[in-house]
Amino acid sequence: MSDDPRIAALRAQIDALDGALLEQLQRRVEVARALGEVKRAVPRPLRDAPREAVVLEGVRARARDLPPAELDAVWRAIMALCLRVQQDDAAD
């Protein structure tokens, strides 16, 4: 049984958006990696909890109708990923 063509079209849009999100995430990680290098040179701690709070506040303010708890979870995961990359770079 074939899917409704509307489902296939919407899934294709989601696939394209997933690709774009991944590209942006990879760019964010690259910038975070560069930030980690600067922080190690200065020196400053890699984790900046006050900055993370500001980022979350900004994301919540720009989000339209997304549930705040899930939005926070997504952004916390992104920030954790970036921190992990910075920590891995520092260990090398």
Secondary structure, 3 states (H helix, E strand, C coil): CCCCHHHHHHHHHHHHHHHHHHHHHHHHHHHHHHHHHHHHHCCCCCCCHHHHHHHHHHHHHHCCCCCHHHHHHHHHHHHHHHHHHHHHHHHC
